């Protein structure tokens, strides 16, 4: 059995880490929920990944300073809306790159509530995953959230997915 070595090296530091992470292309999603008083909230994220197919689950990392973080409690519901290249304006609004704040962000794009009224879903996105928070683990500045996927909606498979790499929005093209 291989044993993990104990690393005695110092952490790289946040500046080189951020520069290195900019080279990692990521799909752009908007994670949405409702605050405890029923107001729709959300943020742009590239830190979303599949966790398992059986049972269907995904992982999302949420900065603990955000309003969305307080909504990420076990049993709460949220959605991951996977954006298309035609939704850069949505990504910018929910990523804090415009003057839109709070509820005003939902004026950008076409939003509706899920069938049970629990989460905001973005029409025209590639796919939207409705989830229930199964587990939350704190790690330094972020919550690592495991979402149990309860519904998957496919709205727009025709448009290219939106990606983020090297500090810019991009798209993916087959080789």
Secondary structure as UniProt FT lines:
FT   HELIX           14..22
FT   STRAND          26..27
FT   STRAND          29..34
FT   TURN            36..37
FT   STRAND          40..45
FT   STRAND          48..53
FT   TURN            54..55
FT   STRAND          56..63
FT   TURN            64..65
FT   HELIX           67..71
FT   TURN            74..75
FT   STRAND          77..82
FT   HELIX           85..87
FT   HELIX           88..94
FT   TURN            95..96
FT   HELIX           102..107
FT   STRAND          110..113
FT   TURN            115..116
FT   STRAND          120..123
FT   STRAND          127..139
FT   TURN            140..141
FT   STRAND          142..154
FT   STRAND          161..165
FT   TURN            166..167
FT   STRAND          168..171
//
